[in-house]
Amino acid sequence: MPRSAQIIMELDYLNHVEMARLVEPNRAI
Protein backbone atom coordinates (compact mmCIF):
# COMPACT_ATOMS: atom_id res chain seq x y z
CA MET A 1 0.00 0.00 0.00
CA PRO A 2 1.34 3.46 -0.82
CA ARG A 3 2.40 5.50 2.19
CA SER A 4 0.01 8.32 1.29
CA ALA A 5 -2.96 5.93 1.26
CA GLN A 6 -2.00 4.64 4.70
CA ILE A 7 -1.84 8.20 6.06
CA ILE A 8 -5.27 8.97 4.60
CA MET A 9 -6.71 5.83 6.20
CA GLU A 10 -5.21 6.75 9.57
CA LEU A 11 -6.59 10.28 9.38
CA ASP A 12 -10.01 8.95 8.36
CA TYR A 13 -9.99 6.57 11.34
CA LEU A 14 -9.04 9.36 13.74
CA ASN A 15 -11.79 11.52 12.26
CA HIS A 16 -14.35 8.77 12.91
CA VAL A 17 -13.13 8.43 16.49
CA GLU A 18 -13.45 12.19 17.04
CA MET A 19 -16.94 12.23 15.55
CA ALA A 20 -18.01 9.35 17.81
CA ARG A 21 -16.55 11.19 20.80
CA LEU A 22 -18.54 14.32 19.91
CA VAL A 23 -21.76 12.38 19.35
CA GLU A 24 -21.38 10.20 22.44
CA PRO A 25 -19.15 12.02 24.95
CA ASN A 26 -19.71 9.41 27.67
CA ARG A 27 -18.67 6.51 25.47
CA ALA A 28 -15.36 4.84 26.26
CA ILE A 29 -13.29 4.58 23.09
C-alpha positions in Angstrom: 0.0 0.0 0.0 1.3 3.5 -0.8 2.4 5.5 2.2 0.0 8.3 1.3 -3.0 5.9 1.3 -2.0 4.6 4.7 -1.8 8.2 6.1 -5.3 9.0 4.6 -6.7 5.8 6.2 -5.2 6.7 9.6 -6.6 10.3 9.4 -10.0 8.9 8.4 -10.0 6.6 11.3 -9.0 9.4 13.7 -11.8 11.5 12.3 -14.4 8.8 12.9 -13.1 8.4 16.5 -13.4 12.2 17.0 -16.9 12.2 15.6 -18.0 9.3 17.8 -16.6 11.2 20.8 -18.5 14.3 19.9 -21.8 12.4 19.4 -21.4 10.2 22.4 -19.2 12.0 25.0 -19.7 9.4 27.7 -18.7 6.5 25.5 -15.4 4.8 26.3 -13.3 4.6 23.1 
